[in-house]
């Protein structure tokens, strides 16, 4: 029996804004590497299509950690300190 996972996707933009989305795994595996190599991030939202140019994205955070991850990933990292620009 296959149970789908629910993910939270937070997109942080280069202008300082962020948006958070929630979605369920839809049979296709989530590939962050592929997602960031495309010129746009495309999301289907309740009868709408949202297209975000990846050039405007500073970072993407996905929770829980997807099963299929790039091979050059540093696993089990811990954030010790985060510096912000004033």
C-alpha positions in Angstrom: 0.0 0.0 0.0 1.4 3.4 -1.1 0.8 6.3 1.2 1.5 9.7 -0.2 3.7 12.2 1.7 2.7 15.8 2.2 5.5 18.3 1.7 5.9 22.0 2.6 7.8 24.1 0.1 9.1 27.5 1.1 10.4 29.7 -1.7 12.6 32.6 -0.6 13.0 35.3 -3.2 16.0 37.5 -3.9 13.8 40.6 -2.9 13.4 39.2 0.6 9.9 38.0 0.3 8.9 34.3 0.7 5.9 32.1 -0.1 5.0 28.7 1.4 3.1 26.0 -0.4 1.9 22.5 0.6 1.5 19.6 -1.7 1.3 15.8 -1.8 3.6 13.6 -3.7 1.8 12.7 -6.9 3.5 9.5 -8.0 6.4 11.4 -9.5 9.5 11.8 -7.3 10.4 15.3 -6.3 13.8 16.3 -7.9 15.2 19.4 -6.3 18.2 19.3 -8.7 15.9 19.3 -11.7 13.6 21.9 -10.2 16.4 24.4 -9.8 17.9 23.7 -13.2 14.8 24.7 -15.0 14.2 28.4 -16.0 10.9 28.4 -14.1 9.3 26.7 -11.1 5.7 25.8 -12.1 3.0 25.1 -9.5 -0.7 24.1 -10.0 -2.8 25.9 -7.4 -6.5 25.3 -7.2 -7.4 25.8 -10.8 -4.5 28.3 -11.4 -1.0 27.9 -12.7 1.8 29.8 -10.9 5.0 30.3 -12.8 8.0 31.6 -10.9 11.3 32.4 -12.7 14.1 30.5 -10.9 16.3 33.6 -11.4 14.2 35.3 -8.8 14.6 32.5 -6.2 17.3 32.8 -3.5 16.6 29.5 -1.9 14.0 26.7 -1.6 13.3 24.7 1.6 11.4 21.4 1.5 10.1 19.6 4.5 10.2 16.7 5.2 13.4 15.8 3.4 12.6 14.2 0.1 13.6 10.6 -0.5 15.5 11.2 -3.8 18.3 13.6 -3.1 21.3 14.6 -5.2 24.4 12.5 -4.6 26.6 15.5 -3.6 24.4 16.4 -0.7 25.8 17.1 2.8 23.6 15.0 5.0 22.6 15.6 8.7 24.0 19.2 8.7 23.1 21.5 11.6 22.8 25.3 11.3 25.0 26.8 14.0 24.7 30.4 13.2 22.8 32.5 10.6 24.1 35.9 9.8 21.7 38.5 8.4 22.6 41.7 6.6 21.4 44.9 8.3 
